[in-house]
Amino acid sequence: MVGRRFFVALGSSRYRHLAEDEQLHSVPSDVRATRELFASFGYEPVLPGLGEYDGSQQIRQKLSHWSEDTALTADDVVVVYFAGHGSVEERDRHYLLCWDSRDGDLATTALATEDLVRILCRGNLRHLLLILDTCAGSAGGAEASAVALRTIAYRNADADSTGLWFLGSARRKDVAEDGAFVAALTEAVETTTGRTGQRQQYLDLTELVKAVNERFEADGLGQRAELACGLVTGLAPFLPNTGYTDELPPIGTDLEVQRRVALRDLTEHFGPRSRGVEFESEQGLYFSGRGRVLSELVLWLTSDHGDGRGRVVTGSPGCGKSAVLGRIVALSDSRYRDRLDLAGVEPATVVPAGCVTAAVHARHKRLEEVVERLATALEVEADGAAALLQELTRKGRQGAPLVIVVDAVDEAGSDTAADAGGHGEPRRITRELLRPMSEIQGVRLLVGTRHELVGPLGPTFVCMDLDQSQYRASVDDVTGYVTRVLLASEEAEVRTPYRGLRDLARTVARGVAEKAAGVYLYARTTARTLRSDVTPVDISRPRWADKLPSEVGEAFDDYLARFGPDEHESAAC
């Protein structure tokens, strides 16, 4: 349920300490256009004139007083739009410049981007979109996202859509053209609405950003918008789809009815992970390696005779657990499978289409929701875990094995302390559903989780630990992955200094892979940072590889300077 919608415009066009050619004359018109755009979606404009000759302290006070007086609730939606100059101070903090800000004293005279999040999210607000129309805007979104992830917990684990989203008009090293973003955003809303159709209630922000960048590309502009997110479940409820029609009849076939719930987890989680990307809107096909674990899983899943044991894929954060399970689920779906290039892929690592009966991404879901999704996919009625287990027992005796995949069990439930570290809801799902399910004849259960839940799953599971030598990604596997990311051959809109330089990309990728030690998260964050640079790594310099981040934490620092962090393994949104 979505409650009130509020739009806050914060515009700074005049700067006391900047030269005339540094004033931003299009800001007032940008603010008006953006206010009108969101008003058309039912937003109430508040705090008119905020930022016009206001100092940072005045802005903080006005936002704080409004937030308290409004008493924002968990159902409310807030969009904050900032148009003006931004600045990053030593990669540490992102600031929004106010009319009296001074470059030499940003901490005192400018507004730290994170302060917007702190002020608005002190209460129950769970739906916040922060749009930064400023140079290095995405850096501000990433930094604000980091604060949000540390300070805000879910108030309602059953929410269909929860999250903090940050849209920057320019990448960290881009110069945001005055007035360009709002024109692109307005057109992108129309484009995205046309592409969305009638069955999706809200516009997908990832598709919106893609359309914005298409406009930038068409206009010959070098800037690119970027999206960051944190504490996200479900589709962002900020832009209602004007073409949405409630209660449409079924799409047509029984197969489609079976897919209606699974489709969301497929497109938001399993599908992107199967391609080695974060968002469904990204075009790349970057998955590589994992031959041994995949071939063993395929052999187990397709064997005529089961061994009566489930499989649990585990490992440290960032090792690629979700990519392995995503590969199984995506290749099983005939429609998604058609999108994947299987040329040259070892046949032993590919499951047959239709292999998986049901798949659930358990992140932020309670036991009841996991049960409901599995029951829908199985076309049975079950009012609880016990009833579902009975139905599985009945179906398991009828013929072909039932293949069920449940990923991110350790991230089930809320983000509160009760569920941290695999306790609370993850243990409940493990105890009441997964462990007894693995013992049912005719069921082949595949689970993805971190190490802390392997023990509670019990002896009916075979553990496949991606940190162990037999399953760990090889240097060649990671090199292939990083090379593809650096080249971005299938993402024409991505500007990378490695495009067309395959030998150079592979040399740099090898250096990244050797430091990654089998951790794809390190490889991904480092590769994306490198390809955002203006120039490629100079491999002629002595010990060039030593300049690469030396560990995952250091790679995160570079990565989070451009994207929104997510403290969970699957990151992102």
VMD Tcl script that draws the C-alpha trace (Angstrom):
set ca {
  {0.00 0.00 0.00}
  {1.32 3.43 -0.94}
  {0.26 6.45 1.11}
  {1.01 10.12 0.52}
  {3.46 11.26 -2.14}
  {5.70 14.28 -1.50}
  {8.08 16.05 -3.87}
  {10.87 18.22 -2.46}
  {12.84 20.39 -4.89}
  {16.13 21.80 -3.67}
  {17.56 24.20 -6.24}
  {20.66 26.37 -6.01}
  {21.25 28.53 -9.08}
  {23.18 31.46 -7.59}
  {26.43 31.12 -5.66}
  {27.91 33.93 -3.63}
  {31.53 32.86 -4.01}
  {31.52 31.68 -7.66}
  {32.17 33.62 -10.84}
  {29.34 34.58 -13.17}
  {30.19 31.86 -15.67}
  {29.78 29.28 -12.90}
  {26.21 30.32 -12.04}
  {23.54 27.82 -13.13}
  {20.86 29.76 -14.96}
  {18.76 26.73 -15.94}
  {18.15 25.56 -12.35}
  {14.83 27.44 -11.82}
  {13.38 26.03 -15.04}
  {14.72 22.55 -14.22}
  {13.05 22.69 -10.81}
  {9.74 23.79 -12.33}
  {9.84 21.08 -15.00}
  {10.68 18.34 -12.51}
  {8.00 19.56 -10.08}
  {5.42 19.44 -12.87}
  {6.60 15.98 -13.93}
  {6.13 14.50 -10.47}
  {2.90 16.42 -9.90}
  {1.53 14.49 -12.88}
  {2.20 11.32 -10.88}
  {0.22 12.59 -7.89}
  {3.04 14.11 -5.84}
  {2.38 17.09 -3.56}
  {5.12 19.75 -3.93}
  {6.38 20.94 -0.54}
  {8.91 23.49 0.73}
  {8.68 25.80 -2.30}
  {11.81 27.86 -2.93}
  {14.02 25.61 -0.82}
  {17.66 26.34 -1.60}
  {17.16 29.81 -3.04}
  {19.69 31.88 -1.09}
  {19.50 29.35 1.77}
  {22.63 28.35 3.64}
  {23.23 24.73 4.59}
  {21.98 25.17 8.14}
  {18.75 26.80 6.93}
  {18.14 23.90 4.55}
  {18.69 21.35 7.32}
  {16.29 23.15 9.62}
  {13.55 23.51 6.99}
  {13.79 19.83 6.03}
  {13.85 18.74 9.66}
  {10.84 20.82 10.65}
  {8.83 19.66 7.64}
  {9.69 16.01 8.28}
  {8.62 16.25 11.91}
  {5.43 18.19 11.18}
  {4.41 15.83 8.38}
  {4.98 12.71 10.52}
  {6.08 10.55 7.59}
  {4.83 6.99 7.74}
  {6.02 3.67 6.34}
  {3.50 3.97 3.49}
  {4.56 7.45 2.36}
  {6.75 8.09 -0.68}
  {9.21 10.99 -0.88}
  {11.20 12.19 -3.89}
  {13.94 14.78 -3.33}
  {15.38 16.54 -6.39}
  {18.56 18.62 -6.11}
  {19.74 20.85 -8.95}
  {23.00 22.68 -8.49}
  {26.72 22.26 -7.98}
  {28.08 19.23 -6.17}
  {31.55 18.40 -4.93}
  {33.42 15.35 -3.70}
  {36.01 16.02 -1.02}
  {38.92 13.58 -1.19}
  {36.58 10.72 -2.16}
  {35.28 10.90 1.38}
  {32.03 12.86 1.36}
  {29.77 14.26 -1.31}
  {28.47 17.79 -0.77}
  {25.65 19.82 -2.28}
  {26.77 23.42 -2.62}
  {24.53 26.12 -1.14}
  {24.47 29.77 -2.16}
  {27.14 30.76 0.40}
  {29.29 27.59 0.22}
  {33.07 27.97 0.01}
  {35.29 25.37 -1.65}
  {37.83 25.55 1.14}
  {35.26 24.93 3.87}
  {32.66 22.50 2.56}
  {32.15 20.75 5.89}
  {30.84 23.99 7.39}
  {29.21 25.78 4.47}
  {27.86 23.01 2.22}
  {25.20 20.34 2.73}
  {26.53 16.79 3.01}
  {24.40 14.52 0.85}
  {24.07 12.02 3.66}
  {22.35 14.68 5.79}
  {19.32 14.55 3.50}
  {18.97 10.85 4.19}
  {19.55 11.22 7.92}
  {16.94 13.97 8.27}
  {14.20 12.32 6.22}
  {14.72 8.78 7.49}
  {14.80 9.43 11.21}
  {11.25 8.16 11.50}
  {9.32 5.50 9.62}
  {9.94 6.53 6.01}
  {10.84 3.54 3.83}
  {10.37 4.88 0.29}
  {12.89 7.58 -0.64}
  {14.20 8.55 -4.08}
  {17.03 11.07 -4.09}
  {17.74 12.60 -7.51}
  {21.02 14.49 -7.77}
  {21.25 16.66 -10.88}
  {24.84 17.65 -10.27}
  {28.38 16.78 -11.29}
  {29.53 13.56 -9.62}
  {25.91 12.94 -8.67}
  {26.26 9.18 -8.45}
  {29.03 9.55 -5.90}
  {26.54 11.34 -3.68}
  {24.00 8.60 -4.17}
  {26.52 5.94 -3.21}
  {27.63 7.80 -0.12}
  {24.08 8.52 0.97}
  {23.20 4.88 0.36}
  {26.03 3.76 2.62}
  {24.66 5.88 5.44}
  {21.15 4.63 4.85}
  {22.25 1.01 5.01}
  {23.94 1.60 8.35}
  {21.16 3.57 10.00}
  {17.79 2.27 8.76}
  {16.16 -1.11 9.41}
  {12.95 -2.48 7.98}
  {9.83 -1.58 9.95}
  {7.72 -4.18 8.19}
  {9.30 -7.31 6.75}
  {6.10 -8.13 4.84}
  {6.30 -5.00 2.65}
  {5.94 -5.71 -1.07}
  {8.28 -2.85 -1.93}
  {10.77 -1.15 0.32}
  {13.82 0.82 -0.47}
  {16.08 3.79 -0.79}
  {16.99 4.76 -4.32}
  {19.56 7.26 -5.57}
  {19.58 8.58 -9.12}
  {22.60 10.62 -10.20}
  {22.56 12.62 -13.42}
  {26.29 12.05 -13.94}
  {28.96 9.52 -13.09}
  {31.72 10.33 -10.65}
  {34.06 11.85 -13.27}
  {31.38 13.31 -15.57}
  {30.56 16.97 -16.00}
  {26.77 17.40 -15.83}
  {25.61 19.65 -18.65}
  {23.41 22.49 -17.42}
  {19.77 21.61 -18.11}
  {20.48 18.34 -19.95}
  {19.26 15.88 -17.36}
  {15.71 17.17 -16.89}
  {15.04 17.16 -20.63}
  {16.33 13.59 -20.85}
  {14.36 12.50 -17.76}
  {11.06 13.87 -19.07}
  {11.49 12.08 -22.39}
  {12.68 8.89 -20.65}
  {9.49 8.72 -18.58}
  {7.44 8.66 -21.78}
  {9.77 6.10 -23.35}
  {9.73 3.81 -20.32}
  {5.95 4.04 -20.01}
  {5.61 2.93 -23.61}
  {7.91 -0.04 -23.02}
  {6.35 -1.19 -19.75}
  {2.93 -2.39 -20.86}
  {-0.19 -2.92 -18.76}
  {0.83 -5.54 -16.22}
  {3.49 -3.67 -14.25}
  {2.18 -1.22 -11.65}
  {5.28 0.99 -11.48}
  {7.94 2.04 -13.95}
  {11.26 0.25 -13.49}
  {13.91 2.79 -12.46}
  {16.65 0.76 -14.13}
  {14.77 1.00 -17.43}
  {14.25 4.71 -16.82}
  {17.98 5.29 -16.39}
  {18.65 3.28 -19.51}
  {16.29 5.55 -21.46}
  {17.95 8.68 -19.98}
  {21.33 7.49 -21.17}
  {19.96 6.67 -24.60}
  {18.93 10.34 -24.84}
  {22.38 11.49 -23.68}
  {23.98 9.24 -26.30}
  {21.71 10.55 -29.04}
  {22.55 14.14 -28.06}
  {26.27 13.42 -28.15}
  {26.73 14.10 -24.43}
  {29.45 12.39 -22.42}
  {27.59 12.27 -19.12}
  {25.74 9.15 -18.03}
  {23.12 8.79 -15.31}
  {23.57 6.04 -12.74}
  {21.33 4.35 -10.23}
  {22.16 3.14 -6.74}
  {19.92 1.48 -4.18}
  {19.88 0.06 -0.69}
  {17.45 -1.91 1.50}
  {15.42 -2.71 -1.60}
  {12.74 -5.33 -2.12}
  {10.32 -5.25 -4.99}
  {9.75 -2.69 -7.71}
  {10.36 0.94 -6.70}
  {6.92 2.59 -6.12}
  {7.92 6.10 -7.23}
  {6.50 6.36 -10.75}
  {3.07 4.76 -11.18}
  {2.60 3.23 -14.61}
  {-0.20 5.20 -16.23}
  {-0.88 2.27 -18.54}
  {-1.28 -0.24 -15.72}
  {-4.53 -2.22 -15.77}
  {-5.49 -4.10 -12.64}
  {-6.94 -7.61 -12.75}
  {-6.00 -8.44 -16.32}
  {-6.99 -11.96 -17.32}
  {-4.28 -14.63 -17.38}
  {-1.79 -14.23 -20.20}
  {-3.07 -17.33 -21.88}
  {-1.60 -20.70 -21.04}
  {-1.31 -22.86 -17.95}
  {2.46 -22.45 -18.14}
  {2.06 -18.70 -17.89}
  {-0.12 -19.07 -14.81}
  {2.57 -21.17 -13.17}
  {5.18 -18.54 -14.00}
  {3.35 -15.47 -12.70}
  {4.99 -15.44 -9.26}
  {8.31 -17.00 -10.24}
  {8.80 -14.40 -12.98}
  {9.54 -11.63 -10.51}
  {12.35 -13.53 -8.79}
  {13.63 -14.61 -12.19}
  {13.92 -11.09 -13.61}
  {15.00 -9.35 -10.40}
  {17.49 -11.94 -9.11}
  {18.18 -15.25 -10.81}
  {18.30 -13.92 -14.36}
  {20.72 -11.04 -13.79}
  {22.97 -13.25 -11.62}
  {23.04 -15.88 -14.37}
  {24.50 -13.24 -16.70}
  {26.99 -11.82 -14.20}
  {25.23 -8.43 -13.88}
  {23.32 -6.64 -11.13}
  {20.18 -5.37 -12.85}
  {17.89 -6.94 -15.42}
  {18.15 -3.81 -17.57}
  {21.88 -4.37 -18.09}
  {22.64 -6.02 -21.41}
  {25.88 -7.88 -20.69}
  {26.50 -11.63 -20.69}
  {29.46 -11.89 -18.33}
  {29.05 -15.25 -16.59}
  {32.14 -17.46 -16.81}
  {33.67 -20.48 -15.12}
  {32.15 -22.59 -12.34}
  {32.42 -25.66 -14.55}
  {32.89 -28.24 -11.82}
  {30.13 -27.16 -9.45}
  {27.68 -26.70 -12.32}
  {28.47 -30.03 -13.93}
  {28.00 -31.84 -10.61}
  {24.70 -30.06 -10.03}
  {23.45 -30.83 -13.53}
  {24.37 -34.51 -13.12}
  {22.51 -34.65 -9.80}
  {19.45 -32.80 -11.11}
  {19.09 -34.90 -14.25}
  {19.94 -38.32 -12.82}
  {17.25 -40.96 -13.21}
  {17.72 -41.98 -9.60}
  {18.12 -39.44 -6.82}
  {20.38 -39.99 -3.82}
  {17.85 -38.74 -1.27}
  {19.95 -35.70 -0.33}
  {19.68 -32.03 -1.13}
  {22.52 -29.73 -2.18}
  {23.62 -26.55 -0.46}
  {25.89 -24.13 -2.31}
  {27.76 -21.99 0.19}
  {30.81 -19.78 0.50}
  {31.97 -16.39 1.68}
  {30.25 -13.16 0.56}
  {30.97 -12.38 -3.06}
  {32.14 -15.84 -4.11}
  {29.29 -16.28 -6.62}
  {26.71 -18.50 -4.92}
  {23.78 -16.67 -6.48}
  {25.44 -16.76 -9.89}
  {25.59 -20.58 -9.74}
  {21.95 -20.94 -8.64}
  {20.90 -18.22 -11.07}
  {22.50 -20.14 -13.91}
  {20.48 -23.25 -13.03}
  {17.19 -21.33 -12.77}
  {17.65 -19.10 -15.83}
  {18.69 -21.94 -18.14}
  {15.69 -23.93 -16.97}
  {13.33 -21.17 -18.08}
  {12.84 -21.59 -21.83}
  {12.20 -17.91 -22.51}
  {15.13 -16.61 -20.47}
  {17.35 -19.34 -21.85}
  {16.88 -17.91 -25.36}
  {18.59 -14.71 -24.21}
  {21.78 -16.50 -23.15}
  {24.59 -17.29 -25.55}
  {25.41 -20.96 -25.01}
  {27.88 -21.23 -27.89}
  {31.06 -22.77 -26.57}
  {29.53 -23.55 -23.18}
  {30.30 -27.03 -21.90}
  {27.08 -29.07 -22.35}
  {27.63 -30.82 -19.04}
  {27.07 -27.49 -17.24}
  {23.69 -26.78 -18.85}
  {20.41 -28.03 -17.36}
  {17.60 -28.96 -19.75}
  {14.79 -26.45 -20.23}
  {11.99 -26.99 -17.73}
  {14.26 -28.70 -15.22}
  {13.42 -26.43 -12.26}
  {9.91 -26.76 -10.87}
  {9.99 -23.74 -8.53}
  {12.55 -21.13 -7.49}
  {12.40 -18.51 -4.74}
  {14.76 -15.70 -3.81}
  {14.32 -15.76 -0.02}
  {15.88 -12.40 0.71}
  {13.62 -10.34 3.03}
  {10.88 -12.95 2.85}
  {9.31 -14.62 5.83}
  {8.54 -18.33 5.97}
  {4.90 -17.70 5.04}
  {5.85 -15.85 1.86}
  {8.35 -18.52 0.80}
  {5.63 -21.13 1.31}
  {3.12 -19.07 -0.66}
  {5.45 -18.63 -3.63}
  {6.35 -22.30 -3.76}
  {2.69 -23.30 -3.50}
  {1.74 -20.97 -6.36}
  {4.50 -22.34 -8.58}
  {3.41 -25.89 -7.76}
  {-0.28 -25.02 -8.32}
  {-1.34 -26.28 -4.91}
  {-3.11 -24.75 -1.94}
  {-1.11 -24.69 1.27}
  {-1.86 -22.56 4.32}
  {1.49 -23.25 5.94}
  {4.76 -25.14 5.80}
  {3.22 -28.41 7.00}
  {0.52 -28.32 4.31}
  {3.09 -27.57 1.61}
  {5.26 -30.48 2.74}
  {2.23 -32.77 2.51}
  {1.53 -31.61 -1.05}
  {5.18 -32.13 -1.99}
  {5.05 -35.65 -0.55}
  {1.98 -36.39 -2.68}
  {3.43 -34.89 -5.85}
  {6.84 -36.47 -5.29}
  {5.34 -39.90 -5.69}
  {3.71 -39.15 -9.04}
  {6.64 -39.26 -11.46}
  {9.36 -36.81 -12.48}
  {11.38 -35.31 -9.63}
  {10.39 -31.89 -8.29}
  {13.39 -29.56 -8.47}
  {13.12 -26.67 -6.01}
  {15.67 -23.86 -5.66}
  {15.78 -21.48 -2.69}
  {18.52 -18.85 -2.69}
  {19.75 -16.35 -0.08}
  {18.18 -18.16 2.86}
  {20.56 -16.36 5.23}
  {19.02 -13.05 4.08}
  {15.42 -14.08 4.77}
  {13.20 -12.05 7.07}
  {13.96 -8.46 7.99}
  {17.24 -6.59 8.36}
  {16.83 -6.38 12.11}
  {19.24 -7.79 14.65}
  {16.94 -10.77 15.23}
  {17.67 -12.04 11.72}
  {21.32 -11.02 11.50}
  {23.91 -13.74 11.07}
  {21.47 -16.37 9.87}
  {19.33 -16.35 13.01}
  {15.62 -15.60 13.41}
  {13.66 -16.10 10.19}
  {16.49 -17.89 8.31}
  {16.66 -20.52 11.06}
  {12.88 -20.81 11.08}
  {12.75 -21.41 7.32}
  {15.58 -23.92 7.62}
  {14.00 -25.80 10.52}
  {10.33 -25.81 9.47}
  {10.62 -26.04 5.70}
  {13.96 -26.80 4.05}
  {15.30 -29.55 6.26}
  {12.11 -31.68 6.16}
  {11.64 -30.89 2.45}
  {15.05 -32.34 1.62}
  {13.94 -35.68 3.05}
  {10.86 -36.02 0.82}
  {11.10 -38.69 -1.84}
  {10.99 -37.19 -5.33}
  {12.14 -33.73 -4.26}
  {15.56 -32.42 -5.22}
  {16.20 -29.31 -3.17}
  {18.97 -26.85 -4.03}
  {19.74 -24.14 -1.44}
  {22.05 -21.16 -1.51}
  {23.24 -19.68 1.79}
  {26.27 -18.53 3.71}
  {28.24 -20.83 5.96}
  {26.30 -20.18 9.17}
  {23.23 -22.13 7.98}
  {25.00 -25.18 6.58}
  {25.04 -26.89 9.99}
  {21.36 -26.29 10.76}
  {20.38 -27.72 7.36}
  {21.61 -31.06 8.66}
  {23.15 -34.23 7.20}
  {20.53 -34.61 4.46}
  {22.44 -32.03 2.41}
  {25.65 -32.36 0.44}
  {27.71 -29.20 0.96}
  {29.34 -27.56 -2.07}
  {31.59 -24.85 -0.63}
  {32.79 -22.39 -3.29}
  {35.67 -21.39 -1.02}
  {37.14 -24.89 -1.20}
  {39.81 -25.67 -3.77}
  {37.73 -28.09 -5.83}
  {35.01 -25.49 -6.42}
  {36.87 -22.20 -6.14}
  {36.91 -20.10 -9.31}
  {40.23 -20.36 -11.12}
  {42.34 -17.42 -12.22}
  {41.36 -18.20 -15.82}
  {37.65 -18.15 -14.90}
  {37.89 -14.75 -13.26}
  {40.16 -13.41 -16.02}
  {37.53 -14.27 -18.61}
  {34.85 -12.56 -16.56}
  {36.83 -9.37 -15.97}
  {37.89 -9.20 -19.63}
  {34.24 -9.19 -20.70}
  {33.35 -6.49 -18.18}
  {36.24 -4.26 -19.29}
  {35.41 -4.64 -22.99}
  {31.64 -4.21 -22.46}
  {31.14 -5.46 -26.01}
  {27.41 -6.00 -25.54}
  {26.77 -2.67 -23.80}
  {27.25 -0.06 -26.47}
  {26.11 2.73 -24.15}
  {28.90 2.00 -21.67}
  {31.98 4.12 -22.22}
  {35.11 2.11 -21.45}
  {38.74 2.91 -22.31}
  {39.28 -0.81 -23.09}
  {36.79 -1.10 -25.96}
  {38.44 -2.88 -28.88}
  {41.67 -3.46 -26.93}
  {41.18 -7.15 -26.15}
  {44.82 -7.98 -25.43}
  {45.18 -5.04 -23.04}
  {41.87 -5.86 -21.36}
  {42.92 -9.46 -20.83}
  {46.30 -8.45 -19.37}
  {44.64 -6.09 -16.90}
  {41.98 -8.68 -16.18}
  {44.66 -11.21 -15.32}
  {46.09 -8.80 -12.76}
  {42.67 -8.32 -11.22}
  {41.97 -12.05 -11.21}
  {45.19 -12.89 -9.42}
  {44.25 -10.55 -6.60}
  {40.63 -11.70 -6.57}
  {41.54 -15.16 -5.24}
  {38.26 -16.57 -6.55}
  {36.08 -13.76 -5.18}
  {33.90 -12.51 -8.01}
  {32.69 -9.58 -5.92}
  {36.22 -8.17 -5.82}
  {36.62 -8.79 -9.54}
  {33.32 -7.11 -10.39}
  {33.84 -4.01 -8.26}
  {37.40 -3.53 -9.45}
  {36.57 -4.10 -13.13}
  {33.70 -1.63 -13.08}
  {35.86 0.99 -11.42}
  {38.63 0.49 -14.00}
  {36.30 0.74 -16.97}
  {34.86 4.02 -15.63}
  {38.29 5.66 -15.81}
  {39.09 7.98 -18.68}
  {42.27 6.10 -19.61}
  {43.17 2.42 -19.27}
  {45.75 1.05 -16.88}
  {49.26 1.73 -18.12}
  {50.75 -1.77 -18.09}
  {54.11 -0.41 -19.24}
  {54.67 1.05 -15.77}
  {56.69 -1.15 -13.43}
  {54.58 -3.04 -10.89}
  {51.35 -1.64 -12.34}
  {49.35 -4.50 -10.85}
  {50.40 -3.42 -7.37}
  {48.32 -0.28 -7.83}
  {45.12 -2.32 -8.06}
  {43.05 -2.63 -4.86}
  {44.66 -5.26 -2.69}
  {41.58 -6.66 -1.01}
  {37.81 -6.76 -1.20}
  {37.36 -3.91 1.29}
  {39.61 -1.64 -0.74}
  {37.80 -2.58 -3.94}
  {34.53 -1.70 -2.22}
  {35.87 1.78 -1.46}
  {36.44 2.39 -5.16}
  {33.19 0.72 -6.11}
  {31.03 2.58 -3.59}
  {32.34 5.87 -4.86}
  {30.21 5.26 -7.94}
  {27.42 2.84 -7.03}
  {25.06 2.33 -4.10}
  {26.42 -0.29 -1.71}
  {24.45 -3.17 -0.38}
  {25.74 -4.89 2.71}
  {24.28 -8.13 1.48}
  {26.09 -10.28 -1.01}
  {23.77 -9.69 -3.93}
  {24.19 -5.93 -3.65}
  {22.07 -3.65 -5.32}
  {19.27 -3.35 -5.75}
}
mol new
graphics top color blue
foreach p $ca { graphics top sphere $p radius 0.5 }
foreach p [lrange $ca 0 end-1] q [lrange $ca 1 end] { graphics top cylinder $p $q radius 0.2 }
display resetview
